[in-house]
Amino acid sequence: MTEALYQTDSYLREFDAIVTGVEGNAVTLNRTAFYPGGGGQPHDTGTLTAGSYTWRVTRVRKAGPDVWHEVEGEPPAAGTTVHGQIDWERRYQLMRTHTAMHILCGVIWRDYGASVTGGNMEPLRGRMDFEFEGLRQELVHEIEAKINAEVAAARPVRVKILPRAEAFQIPDLIRTKINLLPEGIQEVRTVEIAGLDLQADGGTHVANTREVGPIRIADYMSKGKINKRIVVELEGTA
């Protein structure tokens, strides 16, 4: 089992770990800060180092309780102590983008009652689909002003890991389809933007909405009768 350091500290850039398994060009570690991807957020990249050897981590994925790190070249052997380092510029851009998506979701849920039907992101750009019947330019401008007001409000972003039964008592989590979680999962990780949004979420986020920086709605389109897509972009630096 891999200890998921990214779940409790999104700002952890480096860590030490022991290789616990090797399969092809991939290794598992006893602990990792590499995010394996999920919920629309891509996996991290970076490096593993042992002595004078450095391996570039090109892909990270979760399989059961283990996180696998695919590397370039012959991987380190089981039992090797390695030093992991995240590609921080990319990770931080994804953290800002993911929090921006939650701001967008929170505002639209709060002010328009529209549920999310899908989403995806890359560094500094993301898209979300909502159950909107109509989405005109004036409404898009209104939404853009509201989400940037939430950035300026400097709202704290809090992460908690709750027992499943306790998480089920939170009404806002219903819209994230938490009820589809397998019965075997007894703990649920939640991400809260204080006073705005609360969702079950496994990704990495910034600690305050001001870190997101200005959000621009770059595009919007219809993906069906009651399914509308909003595309947001962030600046290179917050």
CYANA upper distance limits for C-alpha pairs under 8 A (distance plus 0.5 A):
  1 MET  CA     30 ASN  CA      7.08
  1 MET  CA     65 PRO  CA      5.43
  1 MET  CA     66 ASP  CA      5.54
  2 THR  CA     28 THR  CA      7.79
  2 THR  CA     29 LEU  CA      6.50
  2 THR  CA     30 ASN  CA      5.24
  2 THR  CA     31 ARG  CA      5.46
  2 THR  CA     32 THR  CA      7.38
  2 THR  CA     65 PRO  CA      6.81
  2 THR  CA     66 ASP  CA      5.46
  2 THR  CA     67 VAL  CA      6.48
  3 GLU  CA     30 ASN  CA      6.58
  3 GLU  CA     31 ARG  CA      4.77
  3 GLU  CA     32 THR  CA      6.81
  4 ALA  CA      8 THR  CA      8.34
  4 ALA  CA     31 ARG  CA      6.61
  4 ALA  CA     32 THR  CA      6.17
  4 ALA  CA     33 ALA  CA      6.99
  5 LEU  CA      9 ASP  CA      6.72
  5 LEU  CA     10 SER  CA      8.49
  5 LEU  CA     12 LEU  CA      8.31
  5 LEU  CA     31 ARG  CA      7.17
  5 LEU  CA     32 THR  CA      6.11
  5 LEU  CA     33 ALA  CA      5.37
  6 TYR  CA     10 SER  CA      5.67
  6 TYR  CA     11 TYR  CA      8.50
  6 TYR  CA     12 LEU  CA      7.68
  6 TYR  CA     32 THR  CA      7.73
  6 TYR  CA     33 ALA  CA      5.24
  6 TYR  CA     34 PHE  CA      7.16
  6 TYR  CA     35 TYR  CA      6.73
  6 TYR  CA    204 THR  CA      7.51
  7 GLN  CA    202 GLY  CA      7.45
  7 GLN  CA    203 GLY  CA      7.97
  7 GLN  CA    204 THR  CA      7.78
  8 THR  CA    159 VAL  CA      7.79
 10 SER  CA    204 THR  CA      5.89
 10 SER  CA    205 HIS  CA      6.95
 10 SER  CA    206 VAL  CA      7.90
 12 LEU  CA     33 ALA  CA      7.09
 13 ARG  CA     33 ALA  CA      7.69
 13 ARG  CA     85 GLN  CA      6.33
 13 ARG  CA     86 ILE  CA      5.77
 13 ARG  CA     87 ASP  CA      8.38
 13 ARG  CA     88 TRP  CA      6.93
 14 GLU  CA     33 ALA  CA      7.83
 14 GLU  CA     83 HIS  CA      7.63
 14 GLU  CA     84 GLY  CA      5.96
 14 GLU  CA     85 GLN  CA      4.98
 14 GLU  CA     86 ILE  CA      6.90
 15 PHE  CA     32 THR  CA      7.67
 15 PHE  CA     33 ALA  CA      7.45
 15 PHE  CA     83 HIS  CA      6.30
 15 PHE  CA     84 GLY  CA      5.76
 15 PHE  CA     85 GLN  CA      7.28
 16 ASP  CA     31 ARG  CA      8.46
 16 ASP  CA     81 THR  CA      7.60
 16 ASP  CA     82 VAL  CA      6.30
 16 ASP  CA     83 HIS  CA      5.01
 16 ASP  CA     84 GLY  CA      6.57
 17 ALA  CA     29 LEU  CA      6.63
 17 ALA  CA     30 ASN  CA      6.55
 17 ALA  CA     31 ARG  CA      6.22
 17 ALA  CA     32 THR  CA      7.55
 17 ALA  CA     81 THR  CA      6.23
 17 ALA  CA     82 VAL  CA      5.99
 17 ALA  CA     83 HIS  CA      6.95
 17 ALA  CA     84 GLY  CA      7.95
 18 ILE  CA     29 LEU  CA      5.98
 18 ILE  CA     30 ASN  CA      6.17
 18 ILE  CA     31 ARG  CA      8.04
 18 ILE  CA     78 ALA  CA      8.18
 18 ILE  CA     79 GLY  CA      6.36
 18 ILE  CA     80 THR  CA      6.11
 18 ILE  CA     81 THR  CA      4.97
 18 ILE  CA     82 VAL  CA      6.57
 19 VAL  CA     27 VAL  CA      7.02
 19 VAL  CA     28 THR  CA      6.33
 19 VAL  CA     29 LEU  CA      5.03
 19 VAL  CA     30 ASN  CA      7.11
 19 VAL  CA     76 PRO  CA      7.88
 19 VAL  CA     77 ALA  CA      7.40
 19 VAL  CA     78 ALA  CA      5.38
 19 VAL  CA     79 GLY  CA      5.68
 19 VAL  CA     80 THR  CA      5.87
 19 VAL  CA     81 THR  CA      6.96
 19 VAL  CA     82 VAL  CA      7.75
 20 THR  CA     27 VAL  CA      7.83
 20 THR  CA     28 THR  CA      5.99
 20 THR  CA     29 LEU  CA      5.70
 20 THR  CA     30 ASN  CA      6.59
 20 THR  CA     78 ALA  CA      5.77
 20 THR  CA     79 GLY  CA      6.63
 21 GLY  CA     27 VAL  CA      5.99
 21 GLY  CA     28 THR  CA      5.52
 21 GLY  CA     29 LEU  CA      7.61
 21 GLY  CA     77 ALA  CA      8.36
 21 GLY  CA     78 ALA  CA      5.93
 22 VAL  CA     26 ALA  CA      6.36
 22 VAL  CA     27 VAL  CA      5.00
 22 VAL  CA     28 THR  CA      7.04
 22 VAL  CA     75 PRO  CA      7.99
 22 VAL  CA     76 PRO  CA      8.44
 22 VAL  CA     77 ALA  CA      7.35
 22 VAL  CA     78 ALA  CA      6.86
 23 GLU  CA     27 VAL  CA      6.81
 25 ASN  CA     70 GLU  CA      6.15
 25 ASN  CA     71 VAL  CA      6.30
 25 ASN  CA     72 GLU  CA      7.59
 25 ASN  CA     73 GLY  CA      7.53
 25 ASN  CA     74 GLU  CA      6.92
 25 ASN  CA     75 PRO  CA      6.15
 26 ALA  CA     68 TRP  CA      6.45
 26 ALA  CA     69 HIS  CA      5.65
 26 ALA  CA     70 GLU  CA      4.56
 26 ALA  CA     71 VAL  CA      6.52
 26 ALA  CA     75 PRO  CA      7.24
 27 VAL  CA     68 TRP  CA      5.93
 27 VAL  CA     69 HIS  CA      5.75
 27 VAL  CA     70 GLU  CA      7.05
 27 VAL  CA     71 VAL  CA      8.42
 27 VAL  CA     75 PRO  CA      7.49
 27 VAL  CA     76 PRO  CA      8.14
 28 THR  CA     66 ASP  CA      7.00
 28 THR  CA     67 VAL  CA      6.28
 28 THR  CA     68 TRP  CA      5.26
 28 THR  CA     69 HIS  CA      6.78
 29 LEU  CA     66 ASP  CA      8.41
 29 LEU  CA     67 VAL  CA      7.67
 29 LEU  CA     68 TRP  CA      8.08
 32 THR  CA     67 VAL  CA      8.28
 32 THR  CA     84 GLY  CA      8.18
 33 ALA  CA     84 GLY  CA      8.30
 33 ALA  CA     86 ILE  CA      7.98
 34 PHE  CA     43 HIS  CA      7.97
 34 PHE  CA     44 ASP  CA      6.06
 34 PHE  CA     45 THR  CA      7.80
 34 PHE  CA     60 VAL  CA      7.57
 34 PHE  CA     86 ILE  CA      7.12
 35 TYR  CA     43 HIS  CA      5.88
 35 TYR  CA     44 ASP  CA      5.82
 35 TYR  CA     60 VAL  CA      7.52
 35 TYR  CA    203 GLY  CA      8.10
 35 TYR  CA    204 THR  CA      8.28
 36 PRO  CA     42 PRO  CA      8.01
 36 PRO  CA     43 HIS  CA      5.14
 36 PRO  CA     44 ASP  CA      7.06
 36 PRO  CA     59 ARG  CA      8.42
 36 PRO  CA     60 VAL  CA      5.16
 36 PRO  CA     61 ARG  CA      4.93
 36 PRO  CA     62 LYS  CA      6.18
 36 PRO  CA     67 VAL  CA      7.24
 36 PRO  CA     68 TRP  CA      8.43
 37 GLY  CA     41 GLN  CA      5.98
 37 GLY  CA     42 PRO  CA      5.16
 37 GLY  CA     43 HIS  CA      4.44
 37 GLY  CA     44 ASP  CA      7.78
 37 GLY  CA     60 VAL  CA      7.70
 37 GLY  CA     61 ARG  CA      7.06
 37 GLY  CA     62 LYS  CA      8.36
 37 GLY  CA    203 GLY  CA      8.16
 38 GLY  CA     42 PRO  CA      7.18
 38 GLY  CA     43 HIS  CA      8.05
 38 GLY  CA    202 GLY  CA      7.79
 38 GLY  CA    203 GLY  CA      7.58
 39 GLY  CA    120 ASN  CA      8.21
 39 GLY  CA    201 ASP  CA      7.77
 39 GLY  CA    202 GLY  CA      7.59
 39 GLY  CA    203 GLY  CA      7.47
 40 GLY  CA    119 GLY  CA      6.61
 40 GLY  CA    120 ASN  CA      4.80
 40 GLY  CA    121 MET  CA      6.38
 41 GLN  CA     94 LEU  CA      7.78
 41 GLN  CA     98 HIS  CA      7.67
 41 GLN  CA    120 ASN  CA      7.18
 41 GLN  CA    121 MET  CA      6.35
 41 GLN  CA    122 GLU  CA      7.61
 41 GLN  CA    203 GLY  CA      7.23
 42 PRO  CA    121 MET  CA      7.80
 42 PRO  CA    122 GLU  CA      7.28
 43 HIS  CA     59 ARG  CA      7.20
 43 HIS  CA     60 VAL  CA      6.19
 43 HIS  CA     61 ARG  CA      7.72
 44 ASP  CA     59 ARG  CA      7.63
 44 ASP  CA     60 VAL  CA      7.06
 44 ASP  CA     86 ILE  CA      7.46
 44 ASP  CA     87 ASP  CA      7.66
 44 ASP  CA     90 ARG  CA      8.31
 44 ASP  CA     91 ARG  CA      6.94
 45 THR  CA     56 ARG  CA      8.31
 45 THR  CA     57 VAL  CA      5.89
 45 THR  CA     58 THR  CA      6.05
 45 THR  CA     59 ARG  CA      6.88
 45 THR  CA     60 VAL  CA      7.86
 45 THR  CA     86 ILE  CA      6.67
 45 THR  CA     87 ASP  CA      6.15
 46 GLY  CA     56 ARG  CA      6.53
 46 GLY  CA     57 VAL  CA      5.63
 46 GLY  CA     58 THR  CA      7.73
 46 GLY  CA     84 GLY  CA      8.05
 46 GLY  CA     85 GLN  CA      6.12
 46 GLY  CA     86 ILE  CA      4.97
 46 GLY  CA     87 ASP  CA      5.07
 47 THR  CA     54 THR  CA      7.13
 47 THR  CA     55 TRP  CA      6.02
 47 THR  CA     56 ARG  CA      5.00
 47 THR  CA     57 VAL  CA      5.62
 47 THR  CA     84 GLY  CA      6.31
 47 THR  CA     85 GLN  CA      5.80
 47 THR  CA     86 ILE  CA      7.17
 47 THR  CA     87 ASP  CA      8.26
 48 LEU  CA     54 THR  CA      6.21
 48 LEU  CA     55 TRP  CA      5.64
 48 LEU  CA     56 ARG  CA      7.01
 48 LEU  CA     57 VAL  CA      7.38
 48 LEU  CA     82 VAL  CA      6.51
 48 LEU  CA     83 HIS  CA      5.97
 48 LEU  CA     84 GLY  CA      5.01
 48 LEU  CA     85 GLN  CA      6.95
 49 THR  CA     53 TYR  CA      6.17
 49 THR  CA     54 THR  CA      4.83
 49 THR  CA     55 TRP  CA      6.77
 49 THR  CA     82 VAL  CA      5.82
 49 THR  CA     83 HIS  CA      5.49
 49 THR  CA     84 GLY  CA      6.96
 50 ALA  CA     54 THR  CA      7.03
 50 ALA  CA     80 THR  CA      8.05
 50 ALA  CA     81 THR  CA      7.05
 50 ALA  CA     82 VAL  CA      5.35
 50 ALA  CA     83 HIS  CA      6.90
 55 TRP  CA     71 VAL  CA      6.35
 55 TRP  CA     72 GLU  CA      6.51
 55 TRP  CA     73 GLY  CA      7.63
 55 TRP  CA     75 PRO  CA      7.91
 56 ARG  CA     71 VAL  CA      5.90
 56 ARG  CA     72 GLU  CA      6.10
 57 VAL  CA     69 HIS  CA      6.79
 57 VAL  CA     70 GLU  CA      6.20
 57 VAL  CA     71 VAL  CA      5.02
 57 VAL  CA     72 GLU  CA      7.31
 58 THR  CA     69 HIS  CA      8.15
 58 THR  CA     70 GLU  CA      6.33
 58 THR  CA     71 VAL  CA      6.26
 58 THR  CA     72 GLU  CA      7.62
 59 ARG  CA     69 HIS  CA      6.55
 59 ARG  CA     70 GLU  CA      5.62
 59 ARG  CA     71 VAL  CA      7.82
 60 VAL  CA     67 VAL  CA      7.45
 60 VAL  CA     68 TRP  CA      6.15
 60 VAL  CA     69 HIS  CA      5.17
 60 VAL  CA     70 GLU  CA      6.67
 61 ARG  CA     67 VAL  CA      6.22
 61 ARG  CA     68 TRP  CA      5.82
 61 ARG  CA     69 HIS  CA      7.30
 62 LYS  CA     66 ASP  CA      6.33
 62 LYS  CA     67 VAL  CA      4.90
 62 LYS  CA     68 TRP  CA      6.59
 63 ALA  CA     67 VAL  CA      6.74
 63 ALA  CA     68 TRP  CA      7.80
 71 VAL  CA     75 PRO  CA      6.96
 76 PRO  CA     80 THR  CA      6.92
 86 ILE  CA     91 ARG  CA      7.84
 87 ASP  CA     91 ARG  CA      6.73
 88 TRP  CA     92 TYR  CA      6.34
 89 GLU  CA     93 GLN  CA      6.76
 90 ARG  CA     94 LEU  CA      6.82
 90 ARG  CA    123 PRO  CA      7.00
 91 ARG  CA     95 MET  CA      6.66
 91 ARG  CA    123 PRO  CA      8.43
 92 TYR  CA     96 ARG  CA      6.68
 92 TYR  CA    206 VAL  CA      8.30
 93 GLN  CA     97 THR  CA      6.61
 93 GLN  CA    123 PRO  CA      5.67
 93 GLN  CA    124 LEU  CA      6.28
 93 GLN  CA    236 GLY  CA      8.32
 94 LEU  CA     98 HIS  CA      6.43
 94 LEU  CA    121 MET  CA      8.38
 94 LEU  CA    122 GLU  CA      7.17
 94 LEU  CA    123 PRO  CA      5.35
 94 LEU  CA    124 LEU  CA      7.13
 94 LEU  CA    204 THR  CA      8.26
 94 LEU  CA    205 HIS  CA      8.45
 95 MET  CA     99 THR  CA      6.74
 95 MET  CA    204 THR  CA      5.89
 95 MET  CA    205 HIS  CA      4.87
 95 MET  CA    206 VAL  CA      6.06
 96 ARG  CA    100 ALA  CA      6.63
 96 ARG  CA    124 LEU  CA      7.94
 96 ARG  CA    205 HIS  CA      6.96
 96 ARG  CA    206 VAL  CA      6.45
 96 ARG  CA    211 GLU  CA      7.26
 96 ARG  CA    212 VAL  CA      5.23
 97 THR  CA    101 MET  CA      6.82
 97 THR  CA    121 MET  CA      7.81
 97 THR  CA    122 GLU  CA      8.20
 97 THR  CA    123 PRO  CA      7.04
 97 THR  CA    124 LEU  CA      5.94
 97 THR  CA    125 ARG  CA      7.01
 97 THR  CA    126 GLY  CA      7.32
 97 THR  CA    212 VAL  CA      7.54
 97 THR  CA    234 LEU  CA      7.63
 98 HIS  CA    102 HIS  CA      7.02
 98 HIS  CA    121 MET  CA      7.98
 98 HIS  CA    126 GLY  CA      8.49
 98 HIS  CA    203 GLY  CA      8.13
 98 HIS  CA    204 THR  CA      7.77
 98 HIS  CA    205 HIS  CA      6.75
 99 THR  CA    103 ILE  CA      6.75
 99 THR  CA    205 HIS  CA      6.04
 99 THR  CA    206 VAL  CA      7.09
 99 THR  CA    209 THR  CA      7.69
 99 THR  CA    212 VAL  CA      7.49
100 ALA  CA    104 LEU  CA      6.75
100 ALA  CA    209 THR  CA      8.32
100 ALA  CA    212 VAL  CA      6.82
100 ALA  CA    215 ILE  CA      7.84
101 MET  CA    105 CYS  CA      6.60
101 MET  CA    126 GLY  CA      7.60
101 MET  CA    127 ARG  CA      8.30
101 MET  CA    128 MET  CA      7.93
102 HIS  CA    106 GLY  CA      6.34
102 HIS  CA    193 ILE  CA      8.46
102 HIS  CA    197 ASP  CA      7.53
103 ILE  CA    107 VAL  CA      6.63
103 ILE  CA    147 ILE  CA      6.71
103 ILE  CA    150 GLU  CA      7.62
103 ILE  CA    193 ILE  CA      8.23
103 ILE  CA    196 LEU  CA      8.10
103 ILE  CA    197 ASP  CA      7.71
104 LEU  CA    108 ILE  CA      6.71
104 LEU  CA    147 ILE  CA      6.49
105 CYS  CA    109 TRP  CA      6.50
105 CYS  CA    116 VAL  CA      7.62
105 CYS  CA    197 ASP  CA      8.28
106 GLY  CA    110 ARG  CA      6.44
106 GLY  CA    196 LEU  CA      6.30
106 GLY  CA    197 ASP  CA      5.32
106 GLY  CA    198 LEU  CA      8.40
107 VAL  CA    111 ASP  CA      6.38
107 VAL  CA    112 TYR  CA      8.32
107 VAL  CA    143 ILE  CA      8.14
107 VAL  CA    146 LYS  CA      7.62
107 VAL  CA    147 ILE  CA      7.07
107 VAL  CA    196 LEU  CA      7.71
107 VAL  CA    197 ASP  CA      8.49
108 ILE  CA    112 TYR  CA      5.70
108 ILE  CA    113 GLY  CA      6.88
108 ILE  CA    114 ALA  CA      6.53
108 ILE  CA    143 ILE  CA      8.08
109 TRP  CA    113 GLY  CA      4.87
109 TRP  CA    114 ALA  CA      5.66
109 TRP  CA    115 SER  CA      6.85
110 ARG  CA    196 LEU  CA      8.18
114 ALA  CA    130 PHE  CA      6.51
114 ALA  CA    131 GLU  CA      5.79
114 ALA  CA    132 PHE  CA      6.76
115 SER  CA    130 PHE  CA      6.06
115 SER  CA    131 GLU  CA      6.04
115 SER  CA    175 ARG  CA      7.11
116 VAL  CA    128 MET  CA      7.52
116 VAL  CA    129 ASP  CA      6.28
116 VAL  CA    130 PHE  CA      5.05
116 VAL  CA    131 GLU  CA      7.05
116 VAL  CA    175 ARG  CA      8.15
116 VAL  CA    176 THR  CA      8.40
117 THR  CA    128 MET  CA      8.10
117 THR  CA    129 ASP  CA      5.78
117 THR  CA    130 PHE  CA      5.93
117 THR  CA    131 GLU  CA      7.24
117 THR  CA    227 ASN  CA      8.05
118 GLY  CA    128 MET  CA      6.25
118 GLY  CA    129 ASP  CA      5.57
118 GLY  CA    130 PHE  CA      7.87
119 GLY  CA    126 GLY  CA      7.96
119 GLY  CA    127 ARG  CA      5.96
119 GLY  CA    128 MET  CA      4.69
119 GLY  CA    129 ASP  CA      6.55
120 ASN  CA    126 GLY  CA      6.26
120 ASN  CA    127 ARG  CA      6.08
120 ASN  CA    128 MET  CA      7.21
121 MET  CA    125 ARG  CA      6.35
121 MET  CA    126 GLY  CA      4.47
121 MET  CA    127 ARG  CA      6.78
122 GLU  CA    126 GLY  CA      6.59
124 LEU  CA    233 GLU  CA      6.10
124 LEU  CA    234 LEU  CA      5.40
124 LEU  CA    235 GLU  CA      7.39
124 LEU  CA    236 GLY  CA      7.60
125 ARG  CA    231 VAL  CA      7.83
125 ARG  CA    232 VAL  CA      6.21
125 ARG  CA    233 GLU  CA      4.97
125 ARG  CA    234 LEU  CA      6.90
126 GLY  CA    231 VAL  CA      6.26
126 GLY  CA    232 VAL  CA      5.94
126 GLY  CA    233 GLU  CA      7.17
127 ARG  CA    229 ARG  CA      7.22
127 ARG  CA    230 ILE  CA      6.06
127 ARG  CA    231 VAL  CA      4.75
127 ARG  CA    232 VAL  CA      6.68
128 MET  CA    229 ARG  CA      6.15
128 MET  CA    230 ILE  CA      5.99
128 MET  CA    231 VAL  CA      7.13
129 ASP  CA    227 ASN  CA      6.80
129 ASP  CA    228 LYS  CA      5.89
129 ASP  CA    229 ARG  CA      4.78
129 ASP  CA    230 ILE  CA      6.86
130 PHE  CA    226 ILE  CA      8.31
130 PHE  CA    227 ASN  CA      6.02
130 PHE  CA    228 LYS  CA      5.85
130 PHE  CA    229 ARG  CA      6.91
131 GLU  CA    226 ILE  CA      5.62
131 GLU  CA    227 ASN  CA      5.32
131 GLU  CA    228 LYS  CA      6.99
132 PHE  CA    226 ILE  CA      5.55
132 PHE  CA    227 ASN  CA      6.12
132 PHE  CA    228 LYS  CA      6.20
133 GLU  CA    225 LYS  CA      6.59
133 GLU  CA    226 ILE  CA      4.82
133 GLU  CA    227 ASN  CA      7.29
133 GLU  CA    228 LYS  CA      7.96
134 GLY  CA    226 ILE  CA      7.97
134 GLY  CA    228 LYS  CA      8.13
135 LEU  CA    139 LEU  CA      6.94
135 LEU  CA    140 VAL  CA      7.48
135 LEU  CA    220 TYR  CA      8.48
135 LEU  CA    221 MET  CA      8.41
135 LEU  CA    222 SER  CA      8.40
135 LEU  CA    228 LYS  CA      7.49
136 ARG  CA    140 VAL  CA      6.87
137 GLN  CA    141 HIS  CA      6.80
138 GLU  CA    142 GLU  CA      6.77
139 LEU  CA    143 ILE  CA      6.65
140 VAL  CA    144 GLU  CA      6.65
140 VAL  CA    217 ILE  CA      8.05
140 VAL  CA    220 TYR  CA      8.44
141 HIS  CA    145 ALA  CA      6.78
142 GLU  CA    146 LYS  CA      6.83
143 ILE  CA    147 ILE  CA      6.69
144 GLU  CA    148 ASN  CA      6.77
144 GLU  CA    215 ILE  CA      7.80
144 GLU  CA    216 ARG  CA      7.21
144 GLU  CA    217 ILE  CA      6.76
145 ALA  CA    149 ALA  CA      6.72
146 LYS  CA    150 GLU  CA      7.01
147 ILE  CA    151 VAL  CA      7.04
147 ILE  CA    215 ILE  CA      7.85
148 ASN  CA    152 ALA  CA      6.77
148 ASN  CA    214 PRO  CA      6.73
148 ASN  CA    215 ILE  CA      6.67
149 ALA  CA    153 ALA  CA      6.61
150 GLU  CA    154 ALA  CA      7.47
150 GLU  CA    155 ARG  CA      7.67
150 GLU  CA    209 THR  CA      7.54
151 VAL  CA    155 ARG  CA      7.82
151 VAL  CA    209 THR  CA      5.31
151 VAL  CA    210 ARG  CA      5.35
151 VAL  CA    211 GLU  CA      8.26
151 VAL  CA    212 VAL  CA      7.20
151 VAL  CA    213 GLY  CA      7.19
151 VAL  CA    214 PRO  CA      7.84
152 ALA  CA    209 THR  CA      7.87
152 ALA  CA    210 ARG  CA      6.28
153 ALA  CA    209 THR  CA      7.90
153 ALA  CA    210 ARG  CA      7.69
154 ALA  CA    208 ASN  CA      6.28
154 ALA  CA    209 THR  CA      5.54
154 ALA  CA    210 ARG  CA      5.23
155 ARG  CA    193 ILE  CA      6.81
155 ARG  CA    194 ALA  CA      6.28
155 ARG  CA    195 GLY  CA      8.10
155 ARG  CA    208 ASN  CA      5.99
155 ARG  CA    209 THR  CA      5.81
155 ARG  CA    210 ARG  CA      7.81
156 PRO  CA    193 ILE  CA      6.48
156 PRO  CA    194 ALA  CA      6.14
156 PRO  CA    207 ALA  CA      6.46
156 PRO  CA    208 ASN  CA      4.94
156 PRO  CA    209 THR  CA      7.06
157 VAL  CA    191 VAL  CA      7.48
157 VAL  CA    192 GLU  CA      6.07
157 VAL  CA    193 ILE  CA      5.04
157 VAL  CA    194 ALA  CA      6.73
157 VAL  CA    205 HIS  CA      8.14
157 VAL  CA    206 VAL  CA      7.41
157 VAL  CA    207 ALA  CA      5.36
157 VAL  CA    208 ASN  CA      5.76
157 VAL  CA    209 THR  CA      7.53
158 ARG  CA    191 VAL  CA      6.25
158 ARG  CA    192 GLU  CA      5.58
158 ARG  CA    193 ILE  CA      6.99
158 ARG  CA    194 ALA  CA      7.85
158 ARG  CA    207 ALA  CA      7.48
159 VAL  CA    189 ARG  CA      7.61
159 VAL  CA    190 THR  CA      6.22
159 VAL  CA    191 VAL  CA      5.18
159 VAL  CA    192 GLU  CA      6.90
160 LYS  CA    189 ARG  CA      6.18
160 LYS  CA    190 THR  CA      5.76
160 LYS  CA    191 VAL  CA      7.15
161 ILE  CA    187 GLU  CA      6.85
161 ILE  CA    188 VAL  CA      6.01
161 ILE  CA    189 ARG  CA      4.74
161 ILE  CA    190 THR  CA      6.67
162 LEU  CA    166 GLU  CA      6.86
162 LEU  CA    167 ALA  CA      6.47
162 LEU  CA    187 GLU  CA      5.95
162 LEU  CA    188 VAL  CA      5.70
162 LEU  CA    189 ARG  CA      6.72
162 LEU  CA    190 THR  CA      7.90
163 PRO  CA    167 ALA  CA      6.78
163 PRO  CA    186 GLN  CA      6.45
163 PRO  CA    187 GLU  CA      5.02
163 PRO  CA    188 VAL  CA      6.74
164 ARG  CA    168 PHE  CA      6.79
164 ARG  CA    185 ILE  CA      7.90
164 ARG  CA    186 GLN  CA      5.44
164 ARG  CA    187 GLU  CA      5.44
164 ARG  CA    188 VAL  CA      6.21
165 ALA  CA    169 GLN  CA      7.42
165 ALA  CA    186 GLN  CA      8.43
166 GLU  CA    170 ILE  CA      7.88
167 ALA  CA    173 LEU  CA      8.05
167 ALA  CA    188 VAL  CA      7.13
168 PHE  CA    173 LEU  CA      7.88
168 PHE  CA    174 ILE  CA      8.31
168 PHE  CA    178 ILE  CA      8.25
168 PHE  CA    179 ASN  CA      8.43
170 ILE  CA    174 ILE  CA      8.08
172 ASP  CA    176 THR  CA      8.37
172 ASP  CA    198 LEU  CA      6.76
172 ASP  CA    199 GLN  CA      7.27
173 LEU  CA    177 LYS  CA      7.61
173 LEU  CA    178 ILE  CA      6.80
173 LEU  CA    198 LEU  CA      7.30
173 LEU  CA    199 GLN  CA      5.76
173 LEU  CA    200 ALA  CA      6.65
174 ILE  CA    178 ILE  CA      6.42
174 ILE  CA    179 ASN  CA      7.71
176 THR  CA    199 GLN  CA      7.06
176 THR  CA    200 ALA  CA      7.11
177 LYS  CA    181 LEU  CA      8.42
178 ILE  CA    200 ALA  CA      7.40
181 LEU  CA    185 ILE  CA      7.33
188 VAL  CA    200 ALA  CA      7.18
189 ARG  CA    200 ALA  CA      6.26
189 ARG  CA    201 ASP  CA      6.42
189 ARG  CA    202 GLY  CA      6.69
190 THR  CA    198 LEU  CA      7.42
190 THR  CA    199 GLN  CA      6.03
190 THR  CA    200 ALA  CA      4.84
190 THR  CA    201 ASP  CA      5.93
190 THR  CA    202 GLY  CA      8.01
191 VAL  CA    198 LEU  CA      6.34
191 VAL  CA    199 GLN  CA      6.05
191 VAL  CA    200 ALA  CA      6.81
191 VAL  CA    201 ASP  CA      6.50
192 GLU  CA    196 LEU  CA      8.23
192 GLU  CA    197 ASP  CA      6.09
192 GLU  CA    198 LEU  CA      4.82
192 GLU  CA    199 GLN  CA      7.02
193 ILE  CA    197 ASP  CA      5.48
193 ILE  CA    198 LEU  CA      6.87
193 ILE  CA    209 THR  CA      8.34
206 VAL  CA    211 GLU  CA      7.06
206 VAL  CA    212 VAL  CA      7.97
207 ALA  CA    211 GLU  CA      8.08
208 ASN  CA    212 VAL  CA      8.31
209 THR  CA    213 GLY  CA      8.28
210 ARG  CA    238 ALA  CA      8.45
211 GLU  CA    238 ALA  CA      6.34
212 VAL  CA    234 LEU  CA      8.11
212 VAL  CA    238 ALA  CA      6.32
213 GLY  CA    234 LEU  CA      7.46
213 GLY  CA    235 GLU  CA      7.52
213 GLY  CA    237 THR  CA      7.94
213 GLY  CA    238 ALA  CA      4.70
214 PRO  CA    234 LEU  CA      6.73
214 PRO  CA    235 GLU  CA      7.24
214 PRO  CA    238 ALA  CA      7.66
215 ILE  CA    232 VAL  CA      7.07
215 ILE  CA    233 GLU  CA      6.46
215 ILE  CA    234 LEU  CA      5.66
215 ILE  CA    235 GLU  CA      8.07
216 ARG  CA    232 VAL  CA      6.00
216 ARG  CA    233 GLU  CA      5.73
216 ARG  CA    234 LEU  CA      6.90
217 ILE  CA    230 ILE  CA      7.46
217 ILE  CA    231 VAL  CA      6.25
217 ILE  CA    232 VAL  CA      4.90
217 ILE  CA    233 GLU  CA      6.88
218 ALA  CA    230 ILE  CA      8.44
218 ALA  CA    231 VAL  CA      6.06
218 ALA  CA    232 VAL  CA      5.84
218 ALA  CA    233 GLU  CA      6.65
219 ASP  CA    230 ILE  CA      6.60
219 ASP  CA    231 VAL  CA      5.55
219 ASP  CA    232 VAL  CA      7.64
220 TYR  CA    228 LYS  CA      7.80
220 TYR  CA    229 ARG  CA      5.91
220 TYR  CA    230 ILE  CA      5.00
220 TYR  CA    231 VAL  CA      6.49
221 MET  CA    228 LYS  CA      6.34
221 MET  CA    229 ARG  CA      5.74
221 MET  CA    230 ILE  CA      7.33
222 SER  CA    227 ASN  CA      6.77
222 SER  CA    228 LYS  CA      5.01
222 SER  CA    229 ARG  CA      6.62
223 LYS  CA    227 ASN  CA      5.70
223 LYS  CA    228 LYS  CA      5.86
223 LYS  CA    229 ARG  CA      7.01
224 GLY  CA    228 LYS  CA      7.32
